[in-house]
């Protein structure tokens, strides 16, 4: 029997279409889980470890309103997430789904070809108008330069 992956619904809550056409979902963990299929891979941007979700997950230590504690690890996780989003449902989430999630989604957009100085506007236009909440998060995206 062949397993077929069902992608995110493009118009689903929090789904961002990257320039390559890949779909990733951003969300706030304080909100109810959107209906439909669960993620296959989750990236959780929190100050403390997340609970067990029942699917593969990666925790990036990232306190609210701040920057990631280990930027090289974030880059590694995002590169893997972008690769896997080609055929799997990838979710990126923090508590509220805007600041840390928006920052990580903007970094994913950079990895997918968006210029760093344009990535925040891209995510605000295509994910949430208040994504990337702080000036230092915006600078982080503008300086994001994968090795």
N, C-alpha and C positions, 0 to 999 in steps of 0.2 A: 504494500500500500504506500502511495506517495503522499507526503505531507505538503499541503499547499498553504503558503503564508498569505493571509489576508492583510493588505496594507491598511493604513489609517484612511478613513473617509476624508477626502480633501477638504470638505466643508465642515468637518467635525470640530468640536470645541478645542481651541488651542493648537490646532494643526497648522504648522508652518511649512510652506512649500519653498524649498531652497532653489537657487537658480538652476541646479542640475535636474530638478524635478523630484528629487527625494523629499519624502515627507517625514517630519519629526513632530512630536507633540510636546508642547510645554504646558505645565499646569501648576497650580498651587496645591500643596498637600492638605491645606486646611479646607479646601473645597471638596465637594463630593466627587467621587471617581466618575468621569464621563461614561455614558453608556457605550456599549459596543465591546469590541475585543480589548482585552488587557494588553499592556505592553509585553514585549518579549525581552526587552532590555531597558533598564531604567538607570538614569544618572541622577543622583540625589545630592543636592547642594545644600548642606545643613551644617550647623555648628556642632551637632552631636550625631552619632550613628542613627540611621533610620531603622524602623522596625523591619521585620522580614516581610516581604511582599508576596512571595510565591512565584517570582520570576527572577531572572538574573539581574543583579543590581550592582552599581558602583557608587560608593560614597566618596564625595569630595568634601573635605572639611572646609566650610565656608560660612562663617558667622553672618547673620543678617546685617545688611547695609555695609558690608565690608568687602574684602577681596579674598580670593581663594588662598588657603594656607600653604598650598604647594602648587604653584602655577605649572611646573613641568608635568606633574601628575594630571592636572586638569587637561593640559594639551594632549597627553597620551590618551586619556579617556575620550576626549572629543574626537580625536582622529579615528579611534576604533568605532565610536558611535556613528560617525559619518559613513565609514565603510559599511557598517552593519545596516544602516538605514536604507541601503540599496535593496535589501530583501527582507528586512525585519522591522517590526514596530518598535521604534526607539522613543522613549519618553525622557524629558528633562524636567526636573521639578525642584522647587524649594518651598518654603512655607506659604508664601503668597502668590508665587508664580510670575512675578514681575521683575524685581531687581536682579537677583542672582540668576534666575532662569533666563530672563531677557539678555543678560550679559553673556551667558553661556551660548544661547541661541545666536547672538551676534557673532561670537567667536566661531561657531559652526558655519555661519554664513561666510566668514572670512576664509575658512578652510575650503569652502565650496566655490570660492572665486570672487566674492564681494570685496571691494576695497575696504580696508579697515576704517577709513574716515567716513564711509557710507553705510557701514554695517548697522549702526544704531538706528539710523533712519529706516533702513530696510526692515529691521525687526519691528520697529514701531508701526510701520505702515502695514506689515503683513501678519503680525502676531498680536501685539497689544500697544496702544498709543502711549502708555506710561512705562513701557519696558525700559530697563536700564535706569535705575532710580537715582544714582548718585554721580557727582562729577568724577569721582575716582573710578567708578565702574565704567563710565564713558571713556576715560583715559586708558583704562586697561584694554578695552576693545580697540581703541585707536592705535595702541602700541602692540597689539597682539600680532606676533610675527612667528608663525610656526617654523621650526628648524628644518 
